[in-house]
Amino acid sequence: MKQKIYKTTATLWLYPGESAKWHFLTVPKDISQEIKETYKGLRQGFGSLPVEVTIGKTTWLTSVFPDTKAGTYLLPVKAKVRRDEDMYVDEKITFSFQVKPK
């Protein structure tokens, strides 16, 4: 099965907390719902799914994690990616990703 590539835009945000260093992009609800239904049998620890993400010229492997309260997936964005792509909190970021089943 050919993996669908999702392309969307979201606002980069910082996880709240005293020692929080985690930055995330929230996958829109409609895409999150499609992913949840399509890949329900492939979820890993904490309900995560492995993904390949591209922002600008940077591509990397990571996982998306479900936010059960919001009904969306959260995409963590590493510091190296934020530096390389000159990204800041509250900035709208366009990204593409695809689920990469193991």
N, C-alpha and C positions, 0 to 999 in steps of 0.2 A: 504494500500500500504506500503510495507516495504521500509524504507528510506535507500538510498544508502549512504555508508560511503566513503568519498573521502580521499585519503592519498596523500600528496605531500610534497615538500620541497620548502621553500622560505627564503629570507634574511630578517632578522629583521631590520626595519628602524625606525627612529625617525622623526615625523612630523616636518617640518621646521617652525621656528617662535621663537620669543623672549621668550615667556613663554610656549612653547610647551613641553608637558610631555607625549604626546601620542605616543605609539609605535605600529607599525603595521606589519603584514605579508600580502603580496599581493597574493591573490589566482590566480593561473595561468589563462591565458585568456581562454583556452579550457574548463577548469572546470567552470569558471565563466559563460561562454556562456551556458553551459549545465544547470547550476543552474538557470540562468535567464529564459531560455525557459521552464524548468520543473516546476518552482515554481512561475511563473509570477503572478498568482492570489493570492498569499499569502503574497506579500510584505506589509510591515508596513511603519511607518513614515520614511521619507527620502529614501524610497525604500529598507529599511533594511529587512533582513530575520533572524529569530531566529535560532541559531545553538548550538550544543553541540560539544565542541572541546576537543581534548586530545593532550597534549604535554608531552612526557615522562610519569610520573606517575600522572600528574595533569589533571583532567577533570573538565570543567566548562561550564556554559551556558552563552552565549553572543549573539551578532548579527553581521552579516557581512553587510557592507555598500557598495553600488555601487560607483565606481570611473568612472564616465561617460566619462572623458577624455581618460582614459586608456582602458576602456571596461572590467574592472575587478572588483572584490570585494575586500574590505579591511577588514582584521580581526584585531580588536584591541586586544592587549595583556597587561593584567593588570600587575601592578608592583609586586603583590604577586606571580603571575605565573612566571614572569621573575626571581624573587629571588629564588623561590622554585626549578626552573629548571636551574638556573645558566646561564641565557641567556643574551647576549650582542648585542648591535647594530652592524650591518654588519656581524653577525653570521648566517650561514645557519641553519635553523630549520626545522626538519621534524615534521609534524603534521597531524592529521586526524580530520575530522569533518563530521557532518551530519546535514542537515536542520531539524529543529524540529517544524513543523507547530503546531500552537496553536489550 
